[in-house]
């Protein structure tokens, strides 16, 4: 497995897409300080799975994204792609099916990193294990950074041992062993949790056994309770049936009574209809009697007025007669004093006598008519009383 190309896009000072072609043999990059030589090595380590910001000379992993200058705006992401030539089929198993594949790492602000191998998304652990199986990686001694030579000279035996193991190609085995140890530790923890779970399940089983016994007792009590409820329900049903039969008999009697009442109601309705049929004739007779009574009342008022007028005339005539008597007496007295007036007074008396005789006839006639009116009034009042009693 050989690296043949390193492509940078937005990584640190490489704002534009930049390709570093790695040819067979020796490939070197020469330039002044600050031209980006160290950025190439850091890009190679970053794409291999380096996750320490200090190894990238930054405070955070997002510091590898181009931060912008006075002429160029900042980028929102950075991407490094490492091309691998696998024509010799030296890649670890699982990635050894193609002649060439790319390992890509992309970081986006506020979103973290994403890895791809051969266009498929993978975990950072998968990338690290790929390079560990190939006896390399982000921490490989083959990647010599600034000051690392002096560190190797002054390294402790353990660090030198790690360098020798990587040179022998067994560092991947140690990585695998470490993962296996982690898995075994996890399995032991899982077994411990299983034992705890079994203890809990045993306690739950004992509790469930007690609950089962309680449930069995509850079922027995429930069966007895259902039997008692059945007996009680049957008794209530029997009482309700007896009440229903009594209610049915009462209903039959009530229906019979209602039929009789309905018959009586129809008979009363028929009588009422007959009475209503006879009522118009009686009302007509009452109206006729009322009209007759009204007419008789009018006639009575007229007769009363005539009687009053006749009484007034009689009183006037009586007064006139009295006045005439006084005049005669006065004339008699005067006749003694004046002879000449005797004849005239005699004539006046004669005339007055004549007038008095005619007045008596009229007074007698008026009295007769008053008697007749009184008789007619008594007849009318008697008839009115009879009509009133009939109505």
C-alpha positions as a LaTeX table, in Angstrom:
\begin{tabular}{lrrr}
\hline
Residue & $x$ (\AA) & $y$ (\AA) & $z$ (\AA) \\
\hline
Unk1 & 0.00 & 0.00 & 0.00 \\
Unk2 & 1.62 & 3.24 & $-1.20$ \\
Unk3 & 0.54 & 6.86 & $-1.01$ \\
Unk4 & 0.51 & 8.54 & $-4.42$ \\
Unk5 & $-1.38$ & 11.82 & $-3.93$ \\
Unk6 & $-2.34$ & 14.26 & $-1.16$ \\
Unk7 & $-5.06$ & 16.78 & $-1.96$ \\
Unk8 & $-5.80$ & 19.76 & 0.32 \\
Unk9 & $-8.80$ & 22.10 & 0.09 \\
Unk10 & $-9.30$ & 24.88 & 2.67 \\
Unk11 & $-6.81$ & 23.27 & 5.08 \\
Unk12 & $-4.86$ & 25.94 & 6.96 \\
Unk13 & $-2.97$ & 28.03 & 4.39 \\
Unk14 & $-4.14$ & 25.90 & 1.42 \\
Unk15 & $-7.36$ & 27.80 & 0.72 \\
Unk16 & $-7.52$ & 26.64 & $-2.92$ \\
Unk17 & $-7.52$ & 22.96 & $-3.93$ \\
Unk18 & $-3.88$ & 21.85 & $-3.95$ \\
Unk19 & $-2.48$ & 18.45 & $-5.01$ \\
Unk20 & 0.82 & 17.00 & $-3.76$ \\
Unk21 & 1.82 & 14.14 & $-6.07$ \\
Unk22 & 4.01 & 11.55 & $-4.39$ \\
Unk23 & 6.13 & 9.77 & $-7.02$ \\
Unk24 & 8.14 & 6.62 & $-6.65$ \\
Unk25 & 11.46 & 7.20 & $-5.05$ \\
Unk26 & 12.20 & 10.36 & $-3.14$ \\
Unk27 & 9.78 & 13.29 & $-3.22$ \\
Unk28 & 10.82 & 16.51 & $-1.50$ \\
Unk29 & 9.22 & 19.85 & $-0.74$ \\
Unk30 & 11.60 & 22.79 & $-0.48$ \\
Unk31 & 10.72 & 26.36 & 0.49 \\
Unk32 & 11.27 & 29.21 & 2.93 \\
Unk33 & 9.92 & 29.34 & 6.44 \\
Unk34 & 6.15 & 29.89 & 6.51 \\
Unk35 & 5.45 & 28.52 & 3.05 \\
Unk36 & 3.37 & 25.61 & 4.41 \\
Unk37 & 5.79 & 22.66 & 4.51 \\
Unk38 & 4.71 & 21.68 & 8.02 \\
Unk39 & 1.05 & 22.05 & 6.99 \\
Unk40 & 1.55 & 19.21 & 4.49 \\
Unk41 & 2.80 & 16.88 & 7.22 \\
Unk42 & $-0.01$ & 17.96 & 9.53 \\
Unk43 & $-2.54$ & 17.37 & 6.74 \\
Unk44 & $-1.13$ & 13.85 & 6.27 \\
Unk45 & $-1.39$ & 13.15 & 10.02 \\
Unk46 & $-4.87$ & 14.79 & 10.18 \\
Unk47 & $-6.29$ & 12.59 & 7.41 \\
Unk48 & $-4.85$ & 9.55 & 9.19 \\
Unk49 & $-7.08$ & 10.29 & 12.20 \\
Unk50 & $-5.19$ & 12.73 & 14.43 \\
Unk51 & $-7.68$ & 14.23 & 16.94 \\
Unk52 & $-5.40$ & 16.33 & 19.15 \\
Unk53 & $-5.64$ & 20.07 & 18.37 \\
Unk54 & $-2.18$ & 20.61 & 19.89 \\
Unk55 & $-0.70$ & 18.25 & 17.29 \\
Unk56 & $-2.20$ & 20.58 & 14.67 \\
Unk57 & $-0.72$ & 23.62 & 16.44 \\
Unk58 & $-4.16$ & 24.96 & 17.29 \\
Unk59 & $-6.52$ & 25.52 & 20.21 \\
Unk60 & $-9.37$ & 23.60 & 18.58 \\
Unk61 & $-9.77$ & 21.18 & 15.72 \\
Unk62 & $-11.69$ & 23.80 & 13.72 \\
Unk63 & $-8.51$ & 25.87 & 13.61 \\
Unk64 & $-7.38$ & 23.73 & 10.65 \\
Unk65 & $-10.04$ & 25.51 & 8.52 \\
Unk66 & $-8.77$ & 28.51 & 6.57 \\
Unk67 & $-9.52$ & 31.51 & 8.77 \\
Unk68 & $-9.40$ & 34.16 & 6.03 \\
Unk69 & $-7.16$ & 37.13 & 5.27 \\
Unk70 & $-7.64$ & 40.73 & 4.33 \\
Unk71 & $-8.13$ & 39.61 & 0.71 \\
Unk72 & $-9.75$ & 36.22 & 1.11 \\
Unk73 & $-12.82$ & 35.35 & 3.16 \\
Unk74 & $-12.79$ & 32.50 & 5.63 \\
Unk75 & $-13.88$ & 29.03 & 4.53 \\
Unk76 & $-16.67$ & 27.06 & 6.15 \\
Unk77 & $-14.99$ & 23.68 & 5.83 \\
Unk78 & $-11.68$ & 21.96 & 5.17 \\
Unk79 & $-11.01$ & 18.69 & 3.36 \\
Unk80 & $-7.93$ & 16.50 & 2.92 \\
Unk81 & $-7.87$ & 13.49 & 0.59 \\
Unk82 & $-5.11$ & 10.86 & 0.57 \\
Unk83 & $-4.86$ & 8.67 & $-2.51$ \\
Unk84 & $-3.65$ & 5.11 & $-1.96$ \\
Unk85 & $-2.15$ & 2.88 & $-4.70$ \\
Unk86 & $-3.14$ & $-0.69$ & $-3.93$ \\
Unk87 & $-2.16$ & $-2.50$ & $-7.08$ \\
Unk88 & 0.15 & $-4.75$ & $-5.08$ \\
Unk89 & $-2.79$ & $-5.67$ & $-2.83$ \\
Unk90 & $-0.90$ & $-4.83$ & 0.35 \\
Unk91 & $-3.82$ & $-3.03$ & 2.02 \\
Unk92 & $-5.44$ & $-4.62$ & 5.07 \\
Unk93 & $-8.37$ & $-6.98$ & 4.56 \\
Unk94 & $-11.62$ & $-5.22$ & 3.87 \\
Unk95 & $-9.94$ & $-2.54$ & 1.73 \\
Unk96 & $-7.95$ & $-4.80$ & $-0.57$ \\
Unk97 & $-10.46$ & $-5.20$ & $-3.39$ \\
Unk98 & $-9.54$ & $-2.15$ & $-5.48$ \\
Unk99 & $-6.35$ & $-0.95$ & $-7.14$ \\
Unk100 & $-6.82$ & 2.58 & $-5.89$ \\
Unk101 & $-8.97$ & 4.22 & $-3.21$ \\
Unk102 & $-9.10$ & 7.58 & $-1.48$ \\
Unk103 & $-9.20$ & 8.28 & 2.23 \\
Unk104 & $-11.05$ & 11.58 & 2.84 \\
Unk105 & $-11.54$ & 13.60 & 6.00 \\
Unk106 & $-13.80$ & 16.66 & 5.95 \\
Unk107 & $-14.48$ & 19.05 & 8.81 \\
Unk108 & $-17.28$ & 21.66 & 8.86 \\
Unk109 & $-17.68$ & 24.47 & 11.33 \\
Unk110 & $-19.99$ & 23.52 & 14.21 \\
Unk111 & $-20.56$ & 20.08 & 12.65 \\
Unk112 & $-17.40$ & 18.04 & 13.35 \\
Unk113 & $-15.42$ & 15.68 & 11.11 \\
Unk114 & $-16.55$ & 13.01 & 8.67 \\
Unk115 & $-14.48$ & 10.21 & 7.10 \\
Unk116 & $-14.82$ & 8.33 & 3.84 \\
Unk117 & $-12.88$ & 5.39 & 2.41 \\
Unk118 & $-13.52$ & 4.62 & $-1.24$ \\
Unk119 & $-16.57$ & 6.95 & $-1.21$ \\
Unk120 & $-18.20$ & 5.17 & 1.76 \\
Unk121 & $-18.67$ & 6.88 & 5.10 \\
Unk122 & $-16.73$ & 5.22 & 7.92 \\
Unk123 & $-15.79$ & 5.93 & 11.53 \\
Unk124 & $-12.56$ & 7.58 & 12.67 \\
Unk125 & $-11.75$ & 4.27 & 14.37 \\
Unk126 & $-11.95$ & 2.47 & 11.02 \\
Unk127 & $-9.42$ & 4.89 & 9.48 \\
Unk128 & $-7.07$ & 4.54 & 12.46 \\
Unk129 & $-7.25$ & 0.73 & 12.30 \\
Unk130 & $-6.60$ & 0.81 & 8.54 \\
Unk131 & $-3.33$ & 2.62 & 9.05 \\
Unk132 & $-2.51$ & 0.57 & 12.18 \\
Unk133 & $-2.82$ & $-2.66$ & 10.16 \\
Unk134 & $-0.47$ & $-1.09$ & 7.63 \\
Unk135 & 2.06 & $-0.36$ & 10.44 \\
Unk136 & 1.66 & 3.39 & 10.14 \\
Unk137 & $-0.69$ & 6.11 & 11.30 \\
Unk138 & $-0.89$ & 9.61 & 12.68 \\
Unk139 & 1.60 & 8.78 & 15.43 \\
Unk140 & 3.97 & 6.76 & 13.29 \\
Unk141 & 7.70 & 7.46 & 13.86 \\
Unk142 & 8.00 & 7.58 & 10.06 \\
Unk143 & 6.29 & 10.98 & 10.18 \\
Unk144 & 9.14 & 13.10 & 11.49 \\
Unk145 & 8.11 & 16.53 & 12.67 \\
Unk146 & 10.22 & 19.40 & 13.89 \\
Unk147 & 12.31 & 18.46 & 16.95 \\
Unk148 & 11.39 & 14.78 & 16.73 \\
Unk149 & 15.00 & 13.62 & 16.00 \\
Unk150 & 16.24 & 14.92 & 19.32 \\
Unk151 & 13.18 & 13.37 & 20.98 \\
Unk152 & 14.07 & 9.98 & 19.46 \\
Unk153 & 17.68 & 10.25 & 20.67 \\
Unk154 & 16.55 & 11.12 & 24.19 \\
Unk155 & 13.54 & 8.76 & 24.09 \\
Unk156 & 12.89 & 6.30 & 26.88 \\
Unk157 & 13.12 & 2.54 & 26.27 \\
Unk158 & 9.37 & 2.25 & 26.03 \\
Unk159 & 9.22 & 4.84 & 23.24 \\
Unk160 & 12.10 & 3.14 & 21.43 \\
Unk161 & 10.29 & $-0.18$ & 21.78 \\
Unk162 & 7.21 & 1.35 & 20.11 \\
Unk163 & 9.39 & 2.55 & 17.23 \\
Unk164 & 10.92 & $-0.91$ & 16.81 \\
Unk165 & 7.50 & $-2.59$ & 16.93 \\
Unk166 & 6.20 & $-0.28$ & 14.24 \\
Unk167 & 9.32 & $-0.92$ & 12.13 \\
Unk168 & 8.69 & $-4.67$ & 12.56 \\
Unk169 & 5.04 & $-4.18$ & 11.42 \\
Unk170 & 3.42 & $-5.46$ & 14.60 \\
Unk171 & 2.03 & $-2.16$ & 15.94 \\
Unk172 & $-1.31$ & $-3.03$ & 14.38 \\
Unk173 & $-1.37$ & $-6.25$ & 16.38 \\
Unk174 & $-0.88$ & $-4.30$ & 19.59 \\
Unk175 & $-3.70$ & $-2.00$ & 18.51 \\
Unk176 & $-5.89$ & $-5.00$ & 17.83 \\
Unk177 & $-4.88$ & $-6.48$ & 21.21 \\
Unk178 & $-5.80$ & $-3.22$ & 22.89 \\
Unk179 & $-9.20$ & $-3.28$ & 21.23 \\
Unk180 & $-9.62$ & $-6.92$ & 22.19 \\
Unk181 & $-8.75$ & $-6.07$ & 25.79 \\
Unk182 & $-11.28$ & $-3.26$ & 25.73 \\
Unk183 & $-13.90$ & $-5.64$ & 24.36 \\
Unk184 & $-12.99$ & $-8.27$ & 26.99 \\
Unk185 & $-13.25$ & $-5.65$ & 29.73 \\
Unk186 & $-16.59$ & $-4.63$ & 28.32 \\
Unk187 & $-17.68$ & $-8.29$ & 28.24 \\
Unk188 & $-16.60$ & $-8.73$ & 31.88 \\
Unk189 & $-18.57$ & $-5.64$ & 32.81 \\
Unk190 & $-21.54$ & $-7.03$ & 30.89 \\
Unk191 & $-21.18$ & $-10.37$ & 32.74 \\
Unk192 & $-21.08$ & $-8.48$ & 36.02 \\
Unk193 & $-24.22$ & $-6.60$ & 35.02 \\
Unk194 & $-25.75$ & $-9.94$ & 33.98 \\
Unk195 & $-25.02$ & $-11.39$ & 37.44 \\
Unk196 & $-26.57$ & $-8.31$ & 39.02 \\
Unk197 & $-29.51$ & $-8.66$ & 36.68 \\
Unk198 & $-29.87$ & $-12.35$ & 37.59 \\
Unk199 & $-29.84$ & $-11.45$ & 41.29 \\
Unk200 & $-32.49$ & $-8.84$ & 40.63 \\
Unk201 & $-34.49$ & $-11.33$ & 38.57 \\
Unk202 & $-34.20$ & $-13.89$ & 41.39 \\
Unk203 & $-35.55$ & $-11.34$ & 43.83 \\
Unk204 & $-38.27$ & $-10.46$ & 41.35 \\
Unk205 & $-39.02$ & $-14.19$ & 40.88 \\
Unk206 & $-39.45$ & $-14.61$ & 44.64 \\
Unk207 & $-41.66$ & $-11.56$ & 44.72 \\
Unk208 & $-43.61$ & $-12.88$ & 41.75 \\
Unk209 & $-44.01$ & $-16.25$ & 43.50 \\
Unk210 & $-45.51$ & $-14.45$ & 46.50 \\
Unk211 & $-47.69$ & $-12.47$ & 44.16 \\
Unk212 & $-48.71$ & $-15.69$ & 42.37 \\
Unk213 & $-49.77$ & $-17.24$ & 45.69 \\
Unk214 & $-51.66$ & $-14.07$ & 46.50 \\
Unk215 & $-53.21$ & $-14.16$ & 43.04 \\
Unk216 & $-54.30$ & $-17.80$ & 43.51 \\
Unk217 & $-55.89$ & $-16.87$ & 46.82 \\
Unk218 & $-57.45$ & $-13.89$ & 45.15 \\
Unk219 & $-58.89$ & $-16.15$ & 42.44 \\
Unk220 & $-60.39$ & $-18.44$ & 45.09 \\
Unk221 & $-61.89$ & $-15.51$ & 46.93 \\
Unk222 & $-63.03$ & $-14.08$ & 43.60 \\
Unk223 & $-64.75$ & $-17.37$ & 42.69 \\
Unk224 & $-66.56$ & $-17.43$ & 46.04 \\
Unk225 & $-67.43$ & $-13.79$ & 45.62 \\
Unk226 & $-68.78$ & $-14.39$ & 42.12 \\
Unk227 & $-70.88$ & $-17.31$ & 43.48 \\
Unk228 & $-72.27$ & $-15.09$ & 46.23 \\
Unk229 & $-72.90$ & $-12.35$ & 43.73 \\
Unk230 & $-74.70$ & $-14.88$ & 41.50 \\
Unk231 & $-76.94$ & $-15.98$ & 44.36 \\
Unk232 & $-77.61$ & $-12.37$ & 45.25 \\
Unk233 & $-78.36$ & $-11.52$ & 41.65 \\
Unk234 & $-80.73$ & $-14.52$ & 41.37 \\
Unk235 & $-82.55$ & $-13.42$ & 44.51 \\
Unk236 & $-82.81$ & $-9.90$ & 43.21 \\
Unk237 & $-84.04$ & $-11.26$ & 39.88 \\
Unk238 & $-86.71$ & $-13.35$ & 41.63 \\
Unk239 & $-87.83$ & $-10.32$ & 43.63 \\
Unk240 & $-87.82$ & $-8.21$ & 40.50 \\
Unk241 & $-89.84$ & $-10.89$ & 38.63 \\
Unk242 & $-92.44$ & $-10.95$ & 41.43 \\
Unk243 & $-92.55$ & $-7.17$ & 41.36 \\
Unk244 & $-92.93$ & $-7.30$ & 37.59 \\
Unk245 & $-95.89$ & $-9.71$ & 37.82 \\
Unk246 & $-97.54$ & $-7.50$ & 40.46 \\
Unk247 & $-96.90$ & $-4.47$ & 38.29 \\
Unk248 & $-98.41$ & $-6.32$ & 35.32 \\
Unk249 & $-101.57$ & $-7.08$ & 37.31 \\
Unk250 & $-101.73$ & $-3.48$ & 38.50 \\
Unk251 & $-101.21$ & $-2.38$ & 34.92 \\
Unk252 & $-104.12$ & $-4.58$ & 33.73 \\
Unk253 & $-106.37$ & $-3.15$ & 36.44 \\
Unk254 & $-105.24$ & 0.36 & 35.56 \\
Unk255 & $-105.92$ & $-0.35$ & 31.87 \\
Unk256 & $-109.43$ & $-1.58$ & 32.76 \\
Unk257 & $-110.05$ & 1.49 & 34.90 \\
Unk258 & $-108.71$ & 3.66 & 32.14 \\
Unk259 & $-111.11$ & 2.00 & 29.67 \\
Unk260 & $-114.06$ & 2.64 & 31.94 \\
Unk261 & $-112.92$ & 6.20 & 32.45 \\
Unk262 & $-112.55$ & 6.61 & 28.70 \\
Unk263 & $-116.12$ & 5.27 & 28.17 \\
Unk264 & $-117.44$ & 7.68 & 30.78 \\
Unk265 & $-115.48$ & 10.43 & 29.12 \\
Unk266 & $-117.03$ & 9.62 & 25.73 \\
Unk267 & $-120.51$ & 9.64 & 27.28 \\
Unk268 & $-119.80$ & 12.96 & 28.97 \\
Unk269 & $-118.50$ & 14.26 & 25.67 \\
Unk270 & $-121.70$ & 13.18 & 23.92 \\
Unk271 & $-123.80$ & 14.93 & 26.57 \\
Unk272 & $-121.64$ & 17.98 & 26.28 \\
Unk273 & $-122.12$ & 17.97 & 22.52 \\
Unk274 & $-125.90$ & 17.68 & 22.99 \\
Unk275 & $-125.83$ & 20.56 & 25.46 \\
Unk276 & $-123.72$ & 22.59 & 23.07 \\
Unk277 & $-126.20$ & 21.80 & 20.26 \\
Unk278 & $-129.11$ & 23.06 & 22.43 \\
Unk279 & $-127.19$ & 26.07 & 23.63 \\
Unk280 & $-127.66$ & 28.24 & 20.49 \\
Unk281 & $-131.52$ & 28.08 & 20.78 \\
Unk282 & $-131.34$ & 29.01 & 24.44 \\
Unk283 & $-128.91$ & 31.81 & 23.65 \\
Unk284 & $-131.32$ & 33.02 & 20.92 \\
Unk285 & $-134.22$ & 32.96 & 23.37 \\
Unk286 & $-132.07$ & 34.80 & 25.88 \\
Unk287 & $-131.27$ & 37.41 & 23.27 \\
Unk288 & $-134.99$ & 37.77 & 22.39 \\
Unk289 & $-135.90$ & 38.07 & 26.09 \\
Unk290 & $-133.15$ & 40.63 & 26.53 \\
Unk291 & $-134.49$ & 42.62 & 23.58 \\
Unk292 & $-138.04$ & 42.47 & 24.97 \\
Unk293 & $-136.78$ & 43.47 & 28.39 \\
Unk294 & $-134.88$ & 46.36 & 26.87 \\
Unk295 & $-137.98$ & 47.47 & 24.95 \\
Unk296 & $-140.16$ & 47.19 & 28.06 \\
Unk297 & $-137.60$ & 49.16 & 30.01 \\
Unk298 & $-137.72$ & 51.88 & 27.40 \\
Unk299 & $-141.51$ & 51.85 & 27.46 \\
Unk300 & $-141.43$ & 51.91 & 31.27 \\
Unk301 & $-139.16$ & 54.93 & 31.20 \\
Unk302 & $-141.51$ & 56.62 & 28.73 \\
Unk303 & $-144.55$ & 55.82 & 30.94 \\
Unk304 & $-142.66$ & 57.09 & 33.99 \\
Unk305 & $-141.94$ & 60.30 & 32.18 \\
Unk306 & $-145.63$ & 60.57 & 31.06 \\
Unk307 & $-146.77$ & 59.85 & 34.61 \\
Unk308 & $-144.45$ & 62.52 & 35.93 \\
Unk309 & $-145.72$ & 64.99 & 33.40 \\
Unk310 & $-149.36$ & 64.10 & 34.30 \\
Unk311 & $-148.60$ & 64.50 & 38.00 \\
Unk312 & $-147.05$ & 67.88 & 37.30 \\
Unk313 & $-150.14$ & 68.89 & 35.33 \\
Unk314 & $-152.44$ & 67.70 & 38.16 \\
Unk315 & $-150.45$ & 69.67 & 40.72 \\
Unk316 & $-150.55$ & 72.70 & 38.44 \\
Unk317 & $-154.33$ & 72.34 & 38.03 \\
Unk318 & $-154.86$ & 71.90 & 41.77 \\
Unk319 & $-152.82$ & 74.99 & 42.41 \\
Unk320 & $-154.78$ & 76.80 & 39.78 \\
Unk321 & $-158.10$ & 75.74 & 41.39 \\
Unk322 & $-156.88$ & 76.94 & 44.75 \\
Unk323 & $-155.84$ & 80.19 & 43.22 \\
Unk324 & $-159.27$ & 80.49 & 41.59 \\
Unk325 & $-160.98$ & 79.81 & 44.91 \\
Unk326 & $-158.97$ & 82.57 & 46.51 \\
Unk327 & $-159.77$ & 84.84 & 43.60 \\
Unk328 & $-163.49$ & 84.06 & 44.00 \\
Unk329 & $-163.32$ & 84.88 & 47.68 \\
Unk330 & $-161.52$ & 88.09 & 46.89 \\
Unk331 & $-164.05$ & 88.89 & 44.22 \\
Unk332 & $-166.90$ & 88.24 & 46.61 \\
Unk333 & $-165.31$ & 90.69 & 48.99 \\
Unk334 & $-164.81$ & 93.20 & 46.22 \\
Unk335 & $-168.37$ & 92.72 & 44.94 \\
Unk336 & $-169.52$ & 94.25 & 48.12 \\
Unk337 & $-167.30$ & 97.27 & 47.46 \\
Unk338 & $-167.75$ & 97.62 & 43.71 \\
Unk339 & $-170.98$ & 96.77 & 41.98 \\
Unk340 & $-169.71$ & 97.59 & 38.61 \\
Unk341 & $-167.19$ & 94.82 & 38.82 \\
Unk342 & $-169.73$ & 92.19 & 39.80 \\
Unk343 & $-170.98$ & 91.48 & 36.34 \\
Unk344 & $-167.47$ & 91.24 & 34.92 \\
Unk345 & $-166.40$ & 89.04 & 37.75 \\
Unk346 & $-169.49$ & 86.94 & 37.28 \\
Unk347 & $-168.68$ & 86.58 & 33.67 \\
Unk348 & $-165.08$ & 85.67 & 34.51 \\
Unk349 & $-166.32$ & 83.19 & 37.04 \\
Unk350 & $-168.68$ & 81.77 & 34.50 \\
Unk351 & $-165.78$ & 81.50 & 32.06 \\
Unk352 & $-163.62$ & 80.07 & 34.75 \\
Unk353 & $-166.28$ & 77.59 & 35.64 \\
Unk354 & $-166.46$ & 76.60 & 32.01 \\
Unk355 & $-162.74$ & 76.30 & 31.86 \\
Unk356 & $-162.74$ & 74.32 & 35.08 \\
Unk357 & $-165.28$ & 71.83 & 33.81 \\
Unk358 & $-163.21$ & 71.07 & 30.71 \\
Unk359 & $-160.10$ & 70.77 & 32.87 \\
Unk360 & $-161.76$ & 68.19 & 35.09 \\
Unk361 & $-162.62$ & 66.07 & 32.06 \\
Unk362 & $-159.03$ & 66.22 & 30.87 \\
Unk363 & $-157.78$ & 65.47 & 34.37 \\
Unk364 & $-160.06$ & 62.47 & 34.60 \\
Unk365 & $-158.87$ & 61.26 & 31.16 \\
Unk366 & $-155.22$ & 61.70 & 32.22 \\
Unk367 & $-155.87$ & 59.80 & 35.42 \\
Unk368 & $-157.46$ & 56.99 & 33.44 \\
Unk369 & $-154.44$ & 56.83 & 31.12 \\
Unk370 & $-152.11$ & 56.81 & 34.11 \\
Unk371 & $-154.03$ & 53.89 & 35.59 \\
Unk372 & $-153.79$ & 52.04 & 32.27 \\
Unk373 & $-150.02$ & 52.77 & 32.06 \\
Unk374 & $-149.53$ & 51.53 & 35.61 \\
Unk375 & $-151.46$ & 48.35 & 34.77 \\
Unk376 & $-149.34$ & 47.85 & 31.61 \\
Unk377 & $-146.18$ & 48.45 & 33.65 \\
Unk378 & $-147.19$ & 45.83 & 36.20 \\
Unk379 & $-147.84$ & 43.36 & 33.36 \\
Unk380 & $-144.47$ & 44.13 & 31.78 \\
Unk381 & $-142.69$ & 43.70 & 35.12 \\
Unk382 & $-144.45$ & 40.39 & 35.69 \\
Unk383 & $-143.47$ & 39.19 & 32.20 \\
Unk384 & $-139.91$ & 40.39 & 32.77 \\
Unk385 & $-139.76$ & 38.50 & 36.07 \\
Unk386 & $-140.98$ & 35.33 & 34.33 \\
Unk387 & $-138.39$ & 35.69 & 31.56 \\
Unk388 & $-135.70$ & 36.35 & 34.15 \\
Unk389 & $-136.63$ & 33.21 & 36.07 \\
Unk390 & $-136.61$ & 31.14 & 32.84 \\
Unk391 & $-133.18$ & 32.44 & 31.80 \\
\hline
\end{tabular}
